[in-house]
Amino acid sequence: CSDLEKLVMYSATTKTWSGHCSAWKLFNEFCETYRISNSLPIEIKNARAFATWAVAKRGLKSSTVKTYLSSLNVAHANSNSESEKLFSDTCVKMILKGAKNMEGASSNSSSVRLPMNVDLLEVLGHKISMSDWSPYSKQVVWSACTVCFYSSCRMGELLPAFEKGFDPLTTLLWENIQFGDNKEIML
């Protein structure tokens, strides 16, 4: 059993498991608030009510609620509960789509994040070069930005979560980088 648990734990990053725990805690809060059983499998009517509550009462974005429902599906799988995916229910899909449409209608255009592109990367490089940072800091930050951009990864996938430590399972290490014969680099 301990080997099984160990393998299951290594199937995802610590951050992913933390997200699953957050989803379960929020679902438990929902169940306690409305005196609903939190036993598995989760009934579809409760998944619908949870999604509605998370958006309307807790102010979560539709994408976050969908991620939380996915995490609850992981709880189903780990407990051997047979159930369809909670977010594939037609009504849950409609709740999430309605929430997403409301987000789009009410979002302020200045708060919308633009996708990174070469032009924005150039602007970022200019801002870094004009900063009062040390030349070394400028090089490090610029290097991290360009590696993330050209490898299509997020900063959190390249850099450690903590300044003075790292998790070797989630942090990019030199041993994770392979240099090929044709001047190619594999991360």
N, CA, C and O of each residue as an XYZ file, in Angstrom:
748
protein
N       0.825     -1.194      0.000
C       0.000      0.000      0.000
C       0.868      1.257      0.000
O       0.539      2.228     -0.680
N       1.971      1.255      0.750
C       2.817      2.443      0.782
C       3.457      2.692     -0.582
O       3.643      3.844     -0.973
N       3.798      1.623     -1.313
C       4.336      1.797     -2.667
C       3.289      2.393     -3.597
O       3.601      3.258     -4.416
N       2.051      1.934     -3.473
C       0.955      2.481     -4.272
C       0.794      3.965     -3.991
O       0.717      4.769     -4.920
N       0.744      4.335     -2.709
C       0.587      5.742     -2.342
C       1.739      6.581     -2.870
O       1.539      7.693     -3.359
N       2.949      6.038     -2.767
C       4.131      6.766     -3.238
C       4.053      7.003     -4.740
O       4.324      8.109     -5.206
N       3.686      5.981     -5.498
C       3.581      6.125     -6.954
C       2.485      7.098     -7.339
O       2.656      7.900     -8.257
N       1.366      7.035     -6.648
C       0.268      7.969     -6.932
C       0.705      9.399     -6.621
O       0.410     10.316     -7.387
N       1.405      9.595     -5.506
C       1.865     10.937     -5.146
C       2.841     11.490     -6.172
O       2.832     12.688     -6.453
N       3.687     10.627     -6.737
C       4.654     11.075     -7.734
C       4.034     11.238     -9.121
O       4.718     11.652    -10.056
N       2.752     10.919     -9.263
C       2.098     11.073    -10.564
C       1.834     12.533    -10.902
O       1.569     12.867    -12.057
N       1.905     13.407     -9.897
C       1.658     14.833    -10.121
C       2.595     15.632     -9.211
O       3.169     15.098     -8.262
N       2.731     16.908     -9.520
C       3.610     17.766     -8.727
C       2.965     18.096     -7.388
O       1.760     17.923     -7.204
N       3.777     18.569     -6.467
C       3.290     18.988     -5.157
C       2.252     20.091     -5.315
O       1.258     20.134     -4.590
N       2.491     20.969     -6.257
C       1.563     22.077     -6.512
C       0.207     21.554     -6.990
O      -0.836     22.081     -6.601
N       0.224     20.521     -7.831
C      -1.022     19.933     -8.323
C      -1.795     19.306     -7.171
O      -3.003     19.507     -7.051
N      -1.099     18.542     -6.318
C      -1.776     17.926     -5.175
C      -2.317     18.998     -4.232
O      -3.381     18.826     -3.639
N      -1.590     20.096     -4.096
C      -2.067     21.200     -3.265
C      -3.366     21.768     -3.844
O      -4.292     22.102     -3.103
N      -3.423     21.873     -5.169
C      -4.649     22.342     -5.826
C      -5.812     21.401     -5.591
O      -6.938     21.843     -5.365
N      -5.543     20.081     -5.645
C      -6.591     19.100     -5.359
C      -7.109     19.273     -3.932
O      -8.313     19.201     -3.687
N      -6.194     19.499     -3.000
C      -6.590     19.700     -1.598
C      -7.431     20.965     -1.443
O      -8.407     20.977     -0.693
N      -7.053     22.027     -2.153
C      -7.828     23.273     -2.092
C      -9.246     23.052     -2.585
O     -10.204     23.556     -2.001
N      -9.371     22.294     -3.665
C     -10.697     22.011     -4.219
C     -11.533     21.233     -3.209
O     -12.706     21.537     -2.994
N     -10.923     20.233     -2.598
C     -11.657     19.407     -1.639
C     -12.056     20.220     -0.412
O     -13.152     20.039      0.119
N     -11.172     21.122      0.049
C     -11.496     21.977      1.201
C     -12.680     22.884      0.868
O     -13.585     23.062      1.683
N     -12.664     23.452     -0.337
C     -13.765     24.330     -0.730
C     -15.065     23.539     -0.850
O     -16.125     24.013     -0.443
N     -14.980     22.334     -1.410
C     -16.176     21.504     -1.523
C     -16.705     21.153     -0.134
O     -17.918     21.159      0.080
N     -15.817     20.848      0.813
C     -16.247     20.559      2.188
C     -16.911     21.774      2.822
O     -17.905     21.648      3.538
N     -16.347     22.964      2.548
C     -16.972     24.197      3.077
C     -18.382     24.356      2.522
O     -19.314     24.690      3.253
N     -18.527     24.115      1.229
C     -19.841     24.179      0.582
C     -20.806     23.192      1.239
O     -21.943     23.537      1.561
N     -20.333     21.958      1.430
C     -21.184     20.923      2.032
C     -21.592     21.284      3.455
O     -22.742     21.077      3.842
N     -20.656     21.824      4.237
C     -20.972     22.229      5.611
C     -21.961     23.386      5.627
O     -22.873     23.420      6.453
N     -21.777     24.343      4.704
C     -22.655     25.511      4.645
C     -24.098     25.097      4.379
O     -25.026     25.632      4.986
N     -24.283     24.143      3.472
C     -25.634     23.749      3.074
C     -26.059     22.391      3.639
O     -27.078     21.828      3.239
N     -25.246     21.871      4.591
C     -25.534     20.586      5.244
C     -25.815     19.488      4.220
O     -26.843     18.811      4.249
N     -24.851     19.348      3.318
C     -24.914     18.326      2.267
C     -23.827     17.304      2.565
O     -22.755     17.656      3.057
N     -24.102     16.058      2.272
C     -23.109     15.015      2.468
C     -21.966     15.196      1.473
O     -22.190     15.458      0.292
N     -20.733     15.050      1.970
C     -19.575     15.174      1.082
C     -19.018     13.804      0.699
O     -17.863     13.688      0.288
N     -19.836     12.783      0.836
C     -19.372     11.431      0.517
C     -19.296     11.236     -0.994
O     -19.958     11.921     -1.773
N     -18.463     10.279     -1.369
C     -18.289      9.966     -2.784
C     -19.149      8.773     -3.157
O     -19.347      7.896     -2.317
N     -19.662      8.696     -4.355
C     -19.507      9.682     -5.422
C     -20.369     10.924     -5.174
O     -21.409     10.861     -4.519
N     -19.916     12.027     -5.704
C     -20.636     13.291     -5.576
C     -21.802     13.257     -6.550
O     -21.635     12.985     -7.739
N     -22.975     13.536     -6.026
C     -24.154     13.548     -6.894
C     -24.069     14.743     -7.840
O     -23.572     15.807     -7.473
N     -24.562     14.549     -9.059
C     -24.527     15.614    -10.073
C     -25.251     16.860     -9.574
O     -24.794     17.976     -9.819
N     -26.373     16.687     -8.880
C     -27.106     17.871     -8.380
C     -26.227     18.669     -7.418
O     -26.308     19.897     -7.374
N     -25.386     17.974     -6.646
C     -24.484     18.674     -5.728
C     -23.332     19.333     -6.473
O     -22.862     20.397     -6.070
N     -22.872     18.711     -7.560
C     -21.837     19.333     -8.394
C     -22.378     20.611     -9.030
O     -21.670     21.614     -9.117
N     -23.626     20.572     -9.472
C     -24.261     21.764    -10.047
C     -24.374     22.874     -9.005
O     -24.055     24.033     -9.271
N     -24.832     22.495     -7.818
C     -24.987     23.488     -6.746
C     -23.634     24.045     -6.328
O     -23.507     25.243     -6.076
N     -22.610     23.175     -6.252
C     -21.264     23.619     -5.885
C     -20.728     24.610     -6.917
O     -20.187     25.653     -6.547
N     -20.870     24.297     -8.205
C     -20.377     25.191     -9.260
C     -21.074     26.547     -9.179
O     -20.434     27.591     -9.303
N     -22.383     26.524     -8.971
C     -23.145     27.773     -8.866
C     -22.688     28.581     -7.654
O     -22.465     29.787     -7.757
N     -22.550     27.917     -6.512
C     -22.117     28.564     -5.280
C     -20.713     29.148     -5.421
O     -20.458     30.274     -4.992
N     -19.807     28.384     -6.022
C     -18.419     28.830     -6.161
C     -18.332     30.100     -7.005
O     -17.527     30.987     -6.722
N     -19.167     30.182     -8.041
C     -19.161     31.366     -8.903
C     -19.917     32.520     -8.243
O     -19.393     33.627     -8.124
N     -21.154     32.250     -7.815
C     -22.032     33.319     -7.331
C     -21.674     33.813     -5.930
O     -21.713     35.017     -5.674
N     -21.329     32.911     -5.029
C     -21.089     33.306     -3.636
C     -19.614     33.510     -3.317
O     -19.270     34.374     -2.510
N     -18.746     32.731     -3.938
C     -17.310     32.838     -3.649
C     -16.576     33.690     -4.684
O     -15.423     34.058     -4.463
N     -17.219     34.010     -5.808
C     -16.620     34.885     -6.811
C     -15.487     34.249     -7.603
O     -14.619     34.957     -8.114
N     -15.481     32.919     -7.714
C     -14.430     32.247     -8.478
C     -14.706     32.319     -9.971
O     -15.856     32.383    -10.404
N     -13.647     32.308    -10.740
C     -13.783     32.314    -12.195
C     -14.198     30.929    -12.674
O     -13.953     29.926    -12.005
N     -14.827     30.892    -13.835
C     -15.304     29.623    -14.389
C     -14.157     28.636    -14.582
O     -14.330     27.437    -14.360
N     -12.992     29.125    -14.991
C     -11.850     28.229    -15.208
C     -11.386     27.607    -13.889
O     -10.980     26.445    -13.864
N     -11.444     28.363    -12.805
C     -11.067     27.841    -11.494
C     -12.059     26.780    -11.038
O     -11.663     25.743    -10.506
N     -13.341     27.037    -11.245
C     -14.371     26.072    -10.852
C     -14.219     24.787    -11.652
O     -14.368     23.695    -11.103
N     -13.925     24.905    -12.940
C     -13.721     23.704    -13.757
C     -12.504     22.911    -13.249
O     -12.541     21.682    -13.191
N     -11.441     23.616    -12.887
C     -10.258     22.955    -12.334
C     -10.606     22.253    -11.028
O     -10.161     21.131    -10.784
N     -11.405     22.913    -10.187
C     -11.812     22.299     -8.917
C     -12.664     21.058     -9.168
O     -12.511     20.053     -8.474
N     -13.548     21.119    -10.140
C     -14.353     19.934    -10.467
C     -13.461     18.797    -10.971
O     -13.709     17.629    -10.671
N     -12.436     19.139    -11.728
C     -11.472     18.121    -12.172
C     -10.777     17.496    -10.971
O     -10.554     16.286    -10.940
N     -10.437     18.307     -9.995
C      -9.802     17.794     -8.774
C     -10.742     16.874     -8.014
O     -10.313     15.862     -7.460
N     -12.021     17.221     -7.987
C     -12.991     16.339     -7.326
C     -13.105     15.016     -8.082
O     -13.346     13.972     -7.477
N     -12.933     15.061     -9.406
C     -12.905     13.817    -10.184
C     -11.726     12.946     -9.777
O     -11.838     11.720     -9.769
N     -10.595     13.562     -9.439
C      -9.434     12.805     -8.970
C      -9.789     12.095     -7.666
O      -9.398     10.947     -7.451
N     -10.533     12.781     -6.797
C     -10.973     12.148     -5.548
C     -11.846     10.934     -5.858
O     -11.743      9.901     -5.196
N     -12.702     11.064     -6.865
C     -13.531      9.926     -7.299
C     -12.645      8.762     -7.707
O     -12.851      7.632     -7.263
N     -11.665      9.034     -8.548
C     -10.791      7.973     -9.065
C     -10.016      7.310     -7.938
O      -9.869      6.088     -7.920
N      -9.521      8.106     -6.998
C      -8.733      7.562     -5.898
C      -9.563      6.764     -4.908
O      -9.020      5.973     -4.137
N     -10.872      6.963     -4.923
C     -11.722      6.222     -3.997
C     -12.475      5.099     -4.703
O     -13.345      4.460     -4.110
N     -12.141      4.861     -5.964
C     -12.804      3.839     -6.779
C     -14.287      4.101     -6.963
O     -15.054      3.160     -7.166
N     -14.709      5.352     -6.898
C     -16.106      5.701     -7.112
C     -16.366      5.810     -8.603
O     -15.649      6.497     -9.330
N     -17.387      5.130     -9.034
C     -17.774      5.219    -10.440
C     -18.668      6.437    -10.623
O     -19.705      6.559     -9.971
N     -18.271      7.318    -11.492
C     -19.063      8.513    -11.733
C     -18.588      9.143    -13.026
O     -17.413      9.058    -13.382
N     -19.526      9.781    -13.730
C     -19.101     10.514    -14.920
C     -18.363     11.761    -14.466
O     -18.498     12.189    -13.320
N     -17.596     12.333    -15.350
C     -16.865     13.540    -14.989
C     -17.865     14.640    -14.645
O     -18.817     14.907    -15.379
N     -17.608     15.264    -13.502
C     -18.567     16.229    -12.981
C     -18.776     17.408    -13.920
O     -19.889     17.921    -14.030
N     -17.707     17.847    -14.606
C     -17.859     19.022    -15.466
C     -18.365     18.658    -16.857
O     -18.507     19.539    -17.704
N     -18.641     17.374    -17.112
C     -19.184     17.002    -18.420
C     -20.711     16.961    -18.406
O     -21.332     16.756    -19.449
N     -21.317     17.154    -17.246
C     -22.774     17.246    -17.151
C     -23.241     18.481    -17.925
O     -22.632     19.545    -17.820
N     -24.304     18.343    -18.689
C     -24.792     19.442    -19.531
C     -25.102     20.691    -18.716
O     -24.752     21.801    -19.117
N     -25.750     20.514    -17.583
C     -26.098     21.677    -16.759
C     -24.842     22.340    -16.179
O     -24.750     23.567    -16.142
N     -23.876     21.529    -15.726
C     -22.627     22.091    -15.201
C     -21.913     22.858    -16.319
O     -21.381     23.942    -16.081
N     -21.900     22.301    -17.534
C     -21.288     23.001    -18.675
C     -21.957     24.358    -18.887
O     -21.287     25.362    -19.130
N     -23.292     24.372    -18.791
C     -24.021     25.629    -18.989
C     -23.699     26.630    -17.882
O     -23.566     27.825    -18.148
N     -23.574     26.153    -16.647
C     -23.223     27.034    -15.529
C     -21.847     27.654    -15.779
O     -21.663     28.861    -15.619
N     -20.880     26.813    -16.174
C     -19.523     27.309    -16.419
C     -19.479     28.262    -17.616
O     -18.770     29.267    -17.589
N     -20.240     27.939    -18.664
C     -20.271     28.824    -19.838
C     -20.928     30.154    -19.480
O     -20.456     31.212    -19.899
N     -22.015     30.107    -18.707
C     -22.666     31.339    -18.265
C     -21.733     32.191    -17.428
O     -21.686     33.412    -17.578
N     -20.985     31.534    -16.537
C     -20.027     32.262    -15.697
C     -18.940     32.893    -16.555
O     -18.546     34.037    -16.325
N     -18.460     32.150    -17.541
C     -17.423     32.682    -18.428
C     -17.959     33.862    -19.236
O     -17.259     34.858    -19.414
N     -19.187     33.757    -19.723
C     -19.786     34.854    -20.482
C     -19.971     36.096    -19.608
O     -19.773     37.221    -20.065
N     -20.353     35.880    -18.347
C     -20.510     37.013    -17.430
C     -19.158     37.666    -17.156
O     -19.069     38.889    -17.049
N     -18.111     36.860    -17.042
C     -16.761     37.405    -16.827
C     -16.363     38.286    -18.006
O     -15.830     39.381    -17.825
N     -16.627     37.796    -19.212
C     -16.268     38.543    -20.415
C     -17.043     39.835    -20.542
O     -16.506     40.852    -20.980
N     -18.319     39.793    -20.155
C     -19.165     40.982    -20.260
C     -18.779     42.035    -19.237
O     -18.912     43.232    -19.491
N     -18.297     41.589    -18.070
C     -18.007     42.555    -17.014
C     -16.534     42.908    -16.894
O     -16.164     43.782    -16.109
N     -15.687     42.228    -17.674
C     -14.250     42.486    -17.504
C     -13.873     43.847    -18.070
O     -14.379     44.286    -19.103
N     -12.983     44.479    -17.366
C     -12.445     45.758    -17.791
C     -11.322     45.466    -18.783
O     -10.419     44.688    -18.472
N     -11.357     46.061    -19.950
C     -10.362     45.741    -20.976
C      -8.932     46.015    -20.519
O      -7.994     45.409    -21.036
N      -8.754     46.928    -19.548
C      -7.405     47.217    -19.086
C      -6.864     46.111    -18.179
O      -5.654     46.015    -17.975
N      -7.760     45.270    -17.627
C      -7.303     44.215    -16.728
C      -7.073     42.892    -17.455
O      -6.625     41.921    -16.846
N      -7.374     42.850    -18.742
C      -7.194     41.623    -19.502
C      -5.713     41.460    -19.846
O      -5.084     42.381    -20.369
N      -5.167     40.290    -19.552
C      -3.762     40.035    -19.860
C      -3.608     39.730    -21.339
O      -4.338     38.912    -21.899
N      -2.661     40.389    -21.956
C      -2.374     40.119    -23.359
C      -1.450     38.912    -23.457
O      -0.598     38.715    -22.591
N      -1.609     38.111    -24.492
C      -0.658     37.009    -24.669
C       0.708     37.573    -25.044
O       0.803     38.577    -25.751
N       1.747     36.929    -24.573
C       3.107     37.395    -24.888
C       3.393     37.123    -26.355
O       3.063     36.057    -26.876
N       4.009     38.092    -27.016
C       4.442     37.923    -28.398
C       5.806     38.596    -28.547
O       6.320     39.178    -27.592
N       6.381     38.517    -29.723
C       7.729     39.053    -29.926
C       7.772     40.553    -29.679
O       8.743     41.053    -29.112
N       6.738     41.280    -30.093
C       6.714     42.728    -29.873
C       6.694     43.069    -28.385
O       7.412     43.966    -27.941
N       5.864     42.346    -27.608
C       5.826     42.591    -26.162
C       7.126     42.162    -25.496
O       7.561     42.786    -24.529
N       7.750     41.101    -26.006
C       9.038     40.667    -25.470
C      10.076     41.769    -25.676
O      10.920     42.000    -24.809
N      10.015     42.443    -26.815
C      10.931     43.547    -27.094
C      10.688     44.706    -26.121
O      11.637     45.310    -25.621
N       9.420     45.011    -25.858
C       9.081     46.070    -24.892
C       9.591     45.689    -23.503
O      10.155     46.521    -22.792
N       9.389     44.437    -23.128
C       9.875     43.959    -21.835
C      11.397     44.089    -21.738
O      11.927     44.530    -20.718
N      12.083     43.705    -22.800
C      13.544     43.828    -22.826
C      13.984     45.272    -22.666
O      14.957     45.554    -21.968
N      13.270     46.189    -23.311
C      13.588     47.604    -23.184
C      13.376     48.080    -21.747
O      14.207     48.807    -21.203
N      12.256     47.666    -21.129
C      11.970     48.055    -19.740
C      13.048     47.517    -18.802
O      13.482     48.213    -17.885
N      13.478     46.279    -19.034
C      14.529     45.691    -18.193
C      15.830     46.465    -18.370
O      16.518     46.763    -17.393
N      16.167     46.791    -19.624
C      17.431     47.499    -19.866
C      17.429     48.899    -19.250
O      18.485     49.406    -18.872
N      16.263     49.524    -19.147
C      16.161     50.870    -18.587
C      16.039     50.865    -17.061
O      16.051     51.924    -16.435
N      15.923     49.684    -16.469
C      15.756     49.615    -15.008
C      17.074     49.951    -14.312
O      18.130     50.005    -14.943
N      16.992     50.175    -13.007
C      18.196     50.496    -12.242
C      18.814     49.240    -11.604
O      19.578     49.345    -10.645
N      18.490     48.083    -12.125
C      19.054     46.832    -11.630
C      20.527     46.726    -12.022
O      21.011     47.438    -12.901
N      21.211     45.827    -11.352
C      22.605     45.566    -11.717
C      22.634     44.878    -13.084
O      21.661     44.232    -13.474
N      23.748     45.014    -13.815
C      23.837     44.329    -15.117
C      23.591     42.823    -14.993
O      22.965     42.222    -15.866
N      24.083     42.215    -13.909
C      23.878     40.778    -13.710
C      22.386     40.452    -13.558
O      21.894     39.500    -14.164
N      21.674     41.235    -12.754
C      20.238     41.004    -12.556
C      19.479     41.163    -13.861
O      18.567     40.389    -14.153
N      19.852     42.160    -14.642
C      19.204     42.361    -15.948
C      19.407     41.147    -16.837
O      18.473     40.699    -17.502
N      20.627     40.610    -16.855
C      20.920     39.437    -17.686
C      20.126     38.224    -17.227
O      19.588     37.482    -18.050
N      20.051     38.021    -15.926
C      19.343     36.855    -15.393
C      17.855     36.938    -15.717
O      17.264     35.965    -16.187
N      17.250     38.098    -15.466
C      15.818     38.258    -15.719
C      15.526     38.141    -17.217
O      14.574     37.470    -17.613
N      16.338     38.788    -18.042
C      16.136     38.723    -19.487
C      16.301     37.285    -19.987
O      15.539     36.834    -20.842
N      17.278     36.581    -19.466
C      17.480     35.180    -19.855
C      16.265     34.331    -19.504
O      15.801     33.532    -20.318
N      15.752     34.509    -18.288
C      14.575     33.741    -17.866
C      13.375     34.059    -18.757
O      12.630     33.161    -19.151
N      13.195     35.338    -19.070
C      12.061     35.734    -19.916
C      12.163     35.145    -21.315
O      11.175     34.638    -21.848
N      13.341     35.206    -21.910
C      13.483     34.685    -23.274
C      13.394     33.165    -23.317
O      12.820     32.605    -24.251
N      13.957     32.493    -22.313
C      13.837     31.028    -22.288
C      12.371     30.635    -22.143
O      11.903     29.732    -22.836
N      11.653     31.292    -21.265
C      10.223     30.987    -21.101
C       9.452     31.251    -22.391
O       8.618     30.444    -22.803
N       9.736     32.379    -23.019
C       9.007     32.708    -24.249
C       9.274     31.693    -25.347
O       8.338     31.158    -25.940
N      10.541     31.426    -25.622
C      10.881     30.554    -26.747
C      10.663     29.069    -26.451
O      10.654     28.252    -27.371
N      10.487     28.715    -25.178
C      10.174     27.318    -24.864
C       8.683     27.148    -24.557
O       8.232     26.054    -24.220
N       7.928     28.239    -24.678
C       6.478     28.221    -24.445
C       6.120     27.682    -23.072
O       5.200     26.877    -22.933
N       6.848     28.128    -22.062
C       6.505     27.701    -20.712
C       6.234     28.924    -19.850
O       6.541     30.056    -20.224
N       5.662     28.670    -18.707
C       5.380     29.744    -17.758
C       6.581     29.931    -16.845
O       7.404     29.027    -16.699
N       6.679     31.092    -16.236
C       7.794     31.357    -15.314
C       7.820     30.322    -14.194
O       8.893     29.887    -13.775
N       6.644     29.926    -13.708
C       6.564     28.949    -12.640
C       7.054     27.567    -13.040
O       7.373     26.744    -12.182
N       7.114     27.312    -14.337
C       7.628     26.030    -14.811
C       9.141     26.056    -14.954
O       9.772     25.003    -15.049
N       9.726     27.233    -14.971
C      11.165     27.372    -15.133
C      11.856     27.692    -13.808
O      12.931     27.167    -13.518
N      11.237     28.548    -13.018
C      11.870     29.036    -11.791
C      11.319     28.327    -10.562
O      10.175     27.874    -10.564
N      12.133     28.231     -9.509
C      11.643     27.599     -8.281
C      10.603     28.480     -7.593
O      10.549     29.689     -7.818
N       9.786     27.861     -6.759
C       8.733     28.600     -6.053
C       9.299     29.455     -4.919
O       8.682     30.439     -4.511
N      10.477     29.076     -4.411
C      11.064     29.786     -3.283
C      12.461     30.271     -3.640
O      13.199     29.599     -4.360
N      12.813     31.438     -3.133
C      14.104     32.035     -3.451
C      15.276     31.209     -2.924
O      16.300     31.103     -3.598
N      15.148     30.634     -1.758
C      16.268     29.944     -1.127
C      16.140     28.422     -1.164
O      16.805     27.741     -0.383
N      15.323     27.878     -2.028
C      15.171     26.430     -2.101
C      14.404     26.043     -3.345
O      13.900     26.898     -4.073
N      14.322     24.756     -3.580
C      13.602     24.294     -4.753
C      13.137     22.867     -4.536
O      13.651     22.144     -3.682
N      12.152     22.483     -5.332
C      11.647     21.118     -5.352
C      12.181     20.485     -6.628
O      11.807     20.922     -7.717
N      13.048     19.465     -6.539
C      13.636     18.887     -7.739
C      12.614     18.232     -8.673
O      12.920     17.957     -9.833
N      11.397     17.983     -8.165
C      10.366     17.391     -9.017
C       9.669     18.428     -9.885
O       9.105     18.086    -10.925
N       9.701     19.693     -9.470
C       8.984     20.722    -10.215
C       9.876     21.826    -10.754
O       9.402     22.676    -11.508
N      11.159     21.841    -10.390
C      12.074     22.885    -10.816
C      12.960     22.371    -11.946
O      13.459     21.247    -11.890
N      13.150     23.186    -12.956
C      14.025     22.824    -14.067
C      15.472     22.778    -13.574
O      15.981     23.753    -13.022
N      16.117     21.645    -13.778
C      17.503     21.456    -13.366
C      18.374     21.241    -14.597
O      17.866     20.920    -15.671
N      19.711     21.419    -14.441
C      20.615     21.209    -15.568
C      20.462     19.807    -16.136
O      20.582     19.603    -17.344
N      20.197     18.839    -15.260
C      20.074     17.460    -15.742
C      18.823     17.248    -16.595
O      18.703     16.231    -17.278
N      17.880     18.214    -16.558
C      16.685     18.129    -17.382
C      16.900     18.700    -18.781
O      16.012     18.617    -19.629
N      18.065     19.274    -19.022
C      18.359     19.905    -20.309
C      19.299     18.994    -21.091
O      20.352     18.593    -20.594
N      18.901     18.674    -22.323
C      19.722     17.815    -23.175
C      20.087     18.590    -24.437
O      19.227     19.194    -25.078
N      21.363     18.565    -24.784
C      21.838     19.225    -25.986
C      22.031     18.169    -27.061
O      22.758     17.195    -26.867
N      21.367     18.373    -28.210
C      21.437     17.412    -29.306
C      22.586     17.695    -30.252
O      23.253     18.725    -30.154
N      22.806     16.766    -31.171
C      23.878     16.893    -32.156
C      23.610     17.987    -33.176
O      24.546     18.572    -33.721
N      22.358     18.263    -33.434
C      21.975     19.255    -34.471
C      21.705     20.626    -33.871
O      20.847     21.357    -34.366
N      22.432     20.990    -32.801
C      22.278     22.279    -32.122
C      20.870     22.476    -31.578
O      20.381     23.602    -31.480
N      20.225     21.364    -31.223
C      18.876     21.455    -30.644
C      18.985     21.254    -29.136
O      19.898     20.595    -28.641
N      18.050     21.829    -28.441
C      18.024     21.736    -26.992
C      16.670     21.183    -26.592
O      15.632     21.662    -27.049
N      16.686     20.167    -25.732
C      15.440     19.553    -25.247
C      15.327     19.835    -23.758
O      16.246     19.539    -22.995
N      14.193     20.411    -23.340
C      13.934     20.647    -21.915
C      13.055     19.548    -21.403
O      12.703     19.537    -20.223
